[in-house]
């Protein structure tokens, strides 16, 4: 029998070379007034996904979506 190409929603090989687009809203800009918000987009490798999500959380952003770039 053949091994499935997808395991728990991820491809079993090649994920580490993919780029992911993270769309973020709700980041406070460091200028006055602090009520202004901006939308930002991060494009990162799979290995950087976790650390980037932690950074977004630290700066107060809210992840709108994560897609394969």
C-alpha positions in Angstrom: 0.0 0.0 0.0 1.1 3.6 -0.7 1.8 6.1 2.1 -0.6 9.0 2.2 0.6 12.3 1.0 -1.1 14.2 3.8 -0.7 13.5 7.5 -2.9 15.5 10.0 -3.5 18.3 7.6 0.1 18.7 6.5 2.0 17.2 3.6 4.4 14.5 4.8 7.3 16.0 2.9 8.4 19.4 1.7 6.6 21.6 4.3 9.9 23.1 5.5 10.5 24.7 2.1 7.1 26.4 1.8 6.4 30.0 2.4 3.4 31.0 4.5 1.6 34.4 4.4 0.4 35.6 7.7 -2.1 38.5 7.6 -2.3 40.5 10.8 -4.6 43.2 12.0 -4.6 45.3 15.1 -0.9 46.2 15.4 -0.5 49.4 17.3 1.9 51.8 15.6 4.6 53.4 17.8 3.4 56.9 16.8 0.7 59.2 18.3 -2.2 58.6 18.6 -2.0 55.0 19.8 -5.5 54.2 18.6 -4.4 53.9 15.0 -4.1 50.4 13.8 -2.4 48.9 10.8 -2.8 45.7 8.7 0.5 43.9 8.1 1.5 40.9 6.1 4.4 38.5 7.0 5.8 36.0 4.6 7.9 33.4 6.4 9.3 29.9 6.0 7.7 27.0 7.9 10.5 26.9 10.4 9.9 30.6 11.3 6.1 30.2 11.6 6.0 29.6 15.4 8.5 32.4 16.3 6.6 34.8 14.0 3.3 34.0 15.6 4.8 34.5 19.1 6.2 37.9 17.9 2.8 38.9 16.6 1.2 38.0 19.9 3.8 40.0 21.8 3.2 43.2 19.8 -0.6 42.8 20.3 -1.5 41.8 16.7 -4.4 39.5 15.8 -3.8 36.9 13.1 -6.5 37.3 10.4 -5.3 34.3 8.2 -2.4 32.0 7.4 -2.1 30.8 3.9 0.5 29.2 1.7 2.3 31.9 -0.3 
